[in-house]
Amino acid sequence: MADTARFCSRCGNPSGTAAGDPAPAVAVEPLEYKIQGDNLQVARVRLKPGQEIYAEAGKMVYKTSNVQWESRMSGDTLGQKIWGALKRKVMGESLFFTYFRSTGEGEVGFAGTYPGRIQVFDLAPGQSVLAQRDSFLFAQATVQLNIAFVKRIGTGFFGGEGFILEKLTGPGSVFIHGGGDFIEFTLKPGEVLQVDTGCIVAFDETVGYDVQMAGGIRTAIFGGEGLFLATLTGPGRAIVQSMTLEKLRRELTPARTGGDERNALGSLGGLLSSED
């Protein structure tokens, strides 16, 4: 365990307990929240006295005056703070997190930076979920945010998320943001789901993640989807998004004249990469 870790990522025991000790009860007071909206959602959180959450910088929409906020780096020593900032930068997050604590009954609201939806995970002690990089919105202070490196070289090069995913470990509630609408799958053991690279929002740690060839060379050139598809293998839950930020940018570019421009000539220039 890292010196700053509050809970073991495997067994969920608080720091300071031995491996053979019985797991004590971990009491994490649940958050009171409400998510409003359709594709421009806002998460409204009611903070009780003493409750603390931390958020990605720039994601707050509003707060009541009795909610105190502070931007700081995680870690006790200077080295830990610098290392944590570097890891967050690699994950596409900001160097600083903003911490919110209320002196009484207070409220704070958060939203994503582009049209999409907010997904909530209520994690048990030691339970983890993997999410696309830069999807983190906010979480309870007991939730740990770390890098999850993709082990397979092919997955890292060709799987729209690259080598880096975000690993969120409980206990506590964590909120992430993705594009468009969400589709949720519950995969059985050995069941495989093929997804357009970049369209994966999050999946359980029990789900296998890899990238495979999409089919023959004719399909890759003329199908407009690229050479590779991400594959998710159960058991576990997986969430897919209907719109990615890169797709949105492509559709809104001034040079676009309409229609599907992912033709054969355009595909030849990007056979080894996905547009997402």
C-alpha positions as CSV (number, residue, x, y, z in Angstrom):
1,M,0.0,0.0,0.0
2,A,1.1,3.5,-0.7
3,D,1.8,5.7,2.4
4,T,-1.1,7.9,1.6
5,A,-3.6,5.1,0.8
6,R,-6.5,5.0,3.1
7,F,-7.8,1.6,2.0
8,C,-6.2,-1.5,0.5
9,S,-7.3,-1.8,-3.2
10,R,-7.5,-5.6,-2.8
11,C,-9.2,-6.4,0.5
12,G,-10.6,-3.0,1.4
13,N,-9.1,-2.9,4.9
14,P,-8.2,0.5,6.2
15,S,-4.5,1.3,6.4
16,G,-2.8,0.1,9.6
17,T,-4.5,-3.3,9.7
18,A,-2.6,-6.5,9.1
19,A,-3.4,-8.9,6.2
20,G,-4.8,-11.6,8.6
21,D,-6.9,-9.3,10.7
22,P,-10.7,-9.5,10.2
23,A,-12.0,-6.7,8.0
24,P,-13.6,-4.0,10.2
25,A,-16.8,-2.4,9.2
26,V,-16.1,0.7,7.0
27,A,-18.7,3.3,7.5
28,V,-19.0,5.7,4.6
29,E,-22.0,8.0,4.8
30,P,-23.8,7.9,1.5
31,L,-24.1,11.1,-0.6
32,E,-27.5,12.7,-1.1
33,Y,-27.6,13.8,-4.7
34,K,-29.9,14.3,-7.7
35,I,-29.0,14.3,-11.4
36,Q,-31.1,16.7,-13.5
37,G,-31.3,17.1,-17.3
38,D,-31.0,14.9,-20.3
39,N,-27.9,15.5,-22.4
40,L,-26.6,18.5,-20.5
41,Q,-26.9,17.0,-17.0
42,V,-26.0,18.5,-13.7
43,A,-25.3,16.6,-10.5
44,R,-26.7,18.4,-7.5
45,V,-25.1,17.2,-4.2
46,R,-26.4,18.0,-0.7
47,L,-23.4,18.0,1.6
48,K,-24.0,17.2,5.3
49,P,-21.7,18.7,8.0
50,G,-18.3,17.0,7.8
51,Q,-18.8,15.4,4.4
52,E,-16.1,16.1,1.9
53,I,-15.9,15.5,-1.9
54,Y,-13.2,16.4,-4.4
55,A,-13.7,17.3,-8.1
56,E,-11.8,17.9,-11.3
57,A,-10.9,21.6,-11.6
58,G,-13.4,23.6,-13.6
59,K,-16.4,21.2,-13.3
60,M,-18.2,23.1,-10.5
61,V,-21.4,24.9,-11.7
62,Y,-22.5,26.5,-8.4
63,K,-22.3,26.2,-4.6
64,T,-24.1,27.6,-1.6
65,S,-22.1,30.1,0.5
66,N,-21.6,27.7,3.4
67,V,-19.7,25.2,1.2
68,Q,-16.0,25.8,1.6
69,W,-13.7,25.0,-1.3
70,E,-9.9,24.6,-1.6
71,S,-7.7,23.6,-4.5
72,R,-4.8,21.3,-3.5
73,M,-2.6,18.5,-4.6
74,S,-2.9,15.1,-3.0
75,G,-0.1,13.6,-1.0
76,D,1.8,14.5,2.2
77,T,5.3,15.1,0.9
78,L,6.4,17.3,-2.0
79,G,7.5,14.3,-3.9
80,Q,4.1,12.7,-3.5
81,K,2.3,15.9,-4.6
82,I,4.5,16.2,-7.7
83,W,4.1,12.5,-8.6
84,G,0.3,12.7,-8.1
85,A,0.1,15.8,-10.3
86,L,2.1,14.0,-13.1
87,K,-0.2,11.0,-13.0
88,R,-3.3,13.2,-13.2
89,K,-1.8,15.1,-16.2
90,V,-1.2,11.7,-18.0
91,M,-4.8,10.8,-17.3
92,G,-6.0,14.0,-18.9
93,E,-7.0,15.6,-15.6
94,S,-5.9,18.9,-14.1
95,L,-2.9,19.3,-11.8
96,F,-5.1,20.3,-8.8
97,F,-8.2,18.8,-7.4
98,T,-10.8,21.1,-5.7
99,Y,-12.1,19.9,-2.4
100,F,-15.5,20.9,-1.0
101,R,-16.7,20.7,2.6
102,S,-19.8,22.2,4.1
103,T,-20.0,23.8,7.6
104,G,-23.8,23.0,7.6
105,E,-26.4,21.8,5.1
106,G,-25.0,22.9,1.8
107,E,-25.3,22.2,-1.9
108,V,-22.9,22.1,-4.8
109,G,-23.5,21.3,-8.5
110,F,-21.2,19.8,-11.1
111,A,-21.5,19.2,-14.9
112,G,-19.4,18.0,-17.8
113,T,-17.8,20.3,-20.4
114,Y,-19.7,18.9,-23.4
115,P,-23.1,17.3,-24.1
116,G,-23.4,13.9,-22.4
117,R,-24.5,12.1,-19.3
118,I,-23.3,11.5,-15.8
119,Q,-22.8,8.0,-14.4
120,V,-22.6,7.2,-10.7
121,F,-20.8,4.2,-9.2
122,D,-21.4,3.3,-5.5
123,L,-18.2,1.4,-4.8
124,A,-17.7,-1.0,-1.9
125,P,-14.4,-1.1,0.0
126,G,-11.8,-2.4,-2.4
127,Q,-14.1,-2.5,-5.4
128,S,-12.7,-0.8,-8.5
129,V,-14.1,0.4,-11.9
130,L,-12.0,1.4,-14.9
131,A,-13.1,4.5,-16.9
132,Q,-11.9,6.3,-20.0
133,R,-9.3,9.0,-19.3
134,D,-10.5,12.5,-18.5
135,S,-13.9,11.2,-17.6
136,F,-13.6,11.9,-13.8
137,L,-16.1,14.5,-12.5
138,F,-16.1,14.2,-8.7
139,A,-16.1,11.7,-5.9
140,Q,-16.2,11.3,-2.1
141,A,-12.9,11.8,-0.3
142,T,-12.6,8.1,0.4
143,V,-12.4,7.2,-3.3
144,Q,-8.9,6.7,-4.7
145,L,-8.2,7.8,-8.3
146,N,-5.2,6.1,-9.9
147,I,-3.8,5.2,-13.3
148,A,-4.5,1.9,-14.9
149,F,-2.0,0.9,-17.5
150,V,-3.1,-1.2,-20.4
151,K,-0.9,-4.3,-20.4
152,R,-1.2,-5.3,-24.1
153,I,0.9,-3.3,-26.5
154,G,-1.7,-3.7,-29.3
155,T,-4.5,-2.5,-27.0
156,G,-2.5,0.6,-26.1
157,F,-1.6,1.6,-29.7
158,F,-4.9,0.9,-31.4
159,G,-7.6,1.0,-28.7
160,G,-8.9,4.6,-28.7
161,E,-8.1,5.1,-25.0
162,G,-4.4,4.4,-25.5
163,F,-2.3,2.9,-22.7
164,I,-4.0,4.9,-19.9
165,L,-7.3,4.3,-18.2
166,E,-8.5,5.7,-14.9
167,K,-8.9,3.3,-12.0
168,L,-11.4,4.4,-9.3
169,T,-11.4,2.4,-6.0
170,G,-13.9,2.5,-3.2
171,P,-15.4,2.9,-0.7
172,G,-17.6,5.7,-1.7
173,S,-19.6,7.2,-4.6
174,V,-17.8,8.4,-7.8
175,F,-19.3,10.4,-10.7
176,I,-18.0,10.3,-14.3
177,H,-19.0,12.0,-17.5
178,G,-19.3,10.8,-21.0
179,G,-20.7,11.9,-24.4
180,G,-24.2,11.4,-25.8
181,D,-26.3,8.7,-24.3
182,F,-25.2,5.6,-22.4
183,I,-25.9,1.9,-23.1
184,E,-25.3,-0.5,-20.2
185,F,-24.4,-4.2,-20.7
186,T,-24.1,-7.0,-18.1
187,L,-21.7,-9.5,-19.6
188,K,-21.8,-13.1,-18.6
189,P,-18.6,-15.1,-18.1
190,G,-16.9,-15.4,-21.5
191,E,-19.4,-13.2,-23.3
192,V,-17.7,-10.8,-25.7
193,L,-18.9,-7.3,-26.8
194,Q,-17.2,-5.6,-29.7
195,V,-17.2,-1.8,-29.4
196,D,-16.0,1.1,-31.7
197,T,-12.7,2.2,-30.2
198,G,-13.1,5.3,-28.0
199,C,-16.8,4.6,-27.3
200,I,-16.1,2.8,-24.0
201,V,-17.1,4.8,-20.9
202,A,-16.4,2.4,-18.1
203,F,-16.3,-1.3,-17.1
204,D,-15.8,-3.4,-14.0
205,E,-12.3,-4.6,-13.2
206,T,-13.5,-8.2,-13.8
207,V,-14.1,-7.4,-17.5
208,G,-11.2,-8.2,-20.0
209,Y,-10.2,-5.4,-22.3
210,D,-8.4,-5.9,-25.6
211,V,-8.4,-4.8,-29.3
212,Q,-8.9,-7.1,-32.3
213,M,-9.0,-6.7,-36.1
214,A,-12.3,-5.5,-37.3
215,G,-12.4,-7.9,-40.2
216,G,-11.0,-8.0,-43.7
217,I,-9.0,-5.2,-45.4
218,R,-12.0,-4.3,-47.6
219,T,-14.2,-3.7,-44.5
220,A,-11.4,-1.7,-42.9
221,I,-11.0,0.6,-46.0
222,F,-14.6,1.0,-47.1
223,G,-16.5,0.5,-43.8
224,G,-15.3,3.8,-42.3
225,E,-14.7,2.3,-38.9
226,G,-10.9,1.6,-39.0
227,L,-9.0,-1.6,-38.7
228,F,-9.7,-2.3,-35.0
229,L,-12.5,-2.8,-32.6
230,A,-12.2,-2.9,-28.8
231,T,-13.4,-6.1,-27.2
232,L,-14.8,-6.5,-23.7
233,T,-15.1,-10.0,-22.2
234,G,-17.3,-10.8,-19.2
235,P,-18.1,-11.3,-16.5
236,G,-19.1,-7.8,-15.4
237,R,-20.8,-4.5,-16.3
238,A,-19.8,-2.4,-19.2
239,I,-21.0,1.1,-20.3
240,V,-20.8,2.4,-23.8
241,Q,-21.3,6.0,-25.0
242,S,-23.1,7.0,-28.3
243,M,-21.0,10.1,-28.9
244,T,-17.3,10.8,-28.3
245,L,-15.7,14.2,-28.0
246,E,-13.6,13.6,-31.1
247,K,-16.7,12.8,-33.1
248,L,-18.4,16.0,-31.9
249,R,-15.4,18.0,-32.9
250,R,-15.3,16.4,-36.3
251,E,-19.0,17.1,-37.0
252,L,-18.7,20.8,-35.9
253,T,-15.5,21.6,-37.9
254,P,-16.2,24.5,-40.4
255,A,-14.5,22.6,-43.2
256,R,-17.2,19.8,-43.1
257,T,-19.6,19.9,-46.0
258,G,-22.0,17.3,-44.9
259,G,-22.5,13.6,-45.4
260,D,-20.2,10.8,-44.4
261,E,-16.7,11.9,-45.3
262,R,-15.1,8.7,-44.0
263,N,-14.7,7.3,-47.6
264,A,-12.1,5.0,-49.0
265,L,-9.5,7.6,-49.7
266,G,-9.9,9.1,-46.3
267,S,-9.6,5.7,-44.7
268,L,-6.3,4.9,-46.5
269,G,-4.6,7.7,-44.6
270,G,-5.7,6.4,-41.2
271,L,-5.7,2.6,-41.4
272,L,-3.8,2.1,-38.2
273,S,-5.8,4.6,-36.1
274,S,-9.3,5.3,-35.2
275,E,-10.8,8.8,-35.6
276,D,-12.1,8.4,-32.1
